[in-house]
Amino acid sequence: MKRVVVALALAVAVYFAVQGGEYSTTDLFRQRTRERMLRASIDTLQHRVDSLRALKLRLATDPALQERVAREVNGMVRGDKELLYRFTDSATASGAER
């Protein structure tokens, strides 16, 4: 009987050592998984920041890219050499007149 009580007490002590306390072993595994996910997210965001920095540098220094952006985004044309035609849907045009 004494051996059963000692074995049970030892089993409870081992269980508490592994799972007890503020953070259990399963919490530790969850935290490690979350850390891996966050590191992957940080890595992805860092790649996006790097590519945006490269684009910013190109926009500041590349005249061909500046012209392309001016044409596509702002609808700009070259002086009197070009004409810009804008086509609208008739439903959109009639809604804009109201």
Secondary structure as a PSIPRED ss2 file (coil, helix, strand):
# PSIPRED VFORMAT (PSIPRED V4.0)

   1 M C   1.000  0.000  0.000
   2 K H   0.000  1.000  0.000
   3 R H   0.000  1.000  0.000
   4 V H   0.000  1.000  0.000
   5 V H   0.000  1.000  0.000
   6 V H   0.000  1.000  0.000
   7 A H   0.000  1.000  0.000
   8 L H   0.000  1.000  0.000
   9 A H   0.000  1.000  0.000
  10 L H   0.000  1.000  0.000
  11 A H   0.000  1.000  0.000
  12 V H   0.000  1.000  0.000
  13 A H   0.000  1.000  0.000
  14 V H   0.000  1.000  0.000
  15 Y H   0.000  1.000  0.000
  16 F H   0.000  1.000  0.000
  17 A H   0.000  1.000  0.000
  18 V H   0.000  1.000  0.000
  19 Q H   0.000  1.000  0.000
  20 G C   1.000  0.000  0.000
  21 G C   1.000  0.000  0.000
  22 E C   1.000  0.000  0.000
  23 Y C   1.000  0.000  0.000
  24 S C   1.000  0.000  0.000
  25 T H   0.000  1.000  0.000
  26 T H   0.000  1.000  0.000
  27 D H   0.000  1.000  0.000
  28 L H   0.000  1.000  0.000
  29 F H   0.000  1.000  0.000
  30 R H   0.000  1.000  0.000
  31 Q H   0.000  1.000  0.000
  32 R H   0.000  1.000  0.000
  33 T H   0.000  1.000  0.000
  34 R H   0.000  1.000  0.000
  35 E H   0.000  1.000  0.000
  36 R H   0.000  1.000  0.000
  37 M H   0.000  1.000  0.000
  38 L H   0.000  1.000  0.000
  39 R H   0.000  1.000  0.000
  40 A H   0.000  1.000  0.000
  41 S H   0.000  1.000  0.000
  42 I H   0.000  1.000  0.000
  43 D H   0.000  1.000  0.000
  44 T H   0.000  1.000  0.000
  45 L H   0.000  1.000  0.000
  46 Q H   0.000  1.000  0.000
  47 H H   0.000  1.000  0.000
  48 R H   0.000  1.000  0.000
  49 V H   0.000  1.000  0.000
  50 D H   0.000  1.000  0.000
  51 S H   0.000  1.000  0.000
  52 L H   0.000  1.000  0.000
  53 R H   0.000  1.000  0.000
  54 A H   0.000  1.000  0.000
  55 L H   0.000  1.000  0.000
  56 K H   0.000  1.000  0.000
  57 L H   0.000  1.000  0.000
  58 R H   0.000  1.000  0.000
  59 L H   0.000  1.000  0.000
  60 A H   0.000  1.000  0.000
  61 T H   0.000  1.000  0.000
  62 D C   1.000  0.000  0.000
  63 P H   0.000  1.000  0.000
  64 A H   0.000  1.000  0.000
  65 L H   0.000  1.000  0.000
  66 Q H   0.000  1.000  0.000
  67 E H   0.000  1.000  0.000
  68 R H   0.000  1.000  0.000
  69 V H   0.000  1.000  0.000
  70 A H   0.000  1.000  0.000
  71 R H   0.000  1.000  0.000
  72 E H   0.000  1.000  0.000
  73 V H   0.000  1.000  0.000
  74 N H   0.000  1.000  0.000
  75 G C   1.000  0.000  0.000
  76 M C   1.000  0.000  0.000
  77 V C   1.000  0.000  0.000
  78 R C   1.000  0.000  0.000
  79 G C   1.000  0.000  0.000
  80 D C   1.000  0.000  0.000
  81 K C   1.000  0.000  0.000
  82 E C   1.000  0.000  0.000
  83 L C   1.000  0.000  0.000
  84 L C   1.000  0.000  0.000
  85 Y C   1.000  0.000  0.000
  86 R C   1.000  0.000  0.000
  87 F C   1.000  0.000  0.000
  88 T C   1.000  0.000  0.000
  89 D C   1.000  0.000  0.000
  90 S H   0.000  1.000  0.000
  91 A H   0.000  1.000  0.000
  92 T H   0.000  1.000  0.000
  93 A H   0.000  1.000  0.000
  94 S H   0.000  1.000  0.000
  95 G H   0.000  1.000  0.000
  96 A H   0.000  1.000  0.000
  97 E H   0.000  1.000  0.000
  98 R C   1.000  0.000  0.000
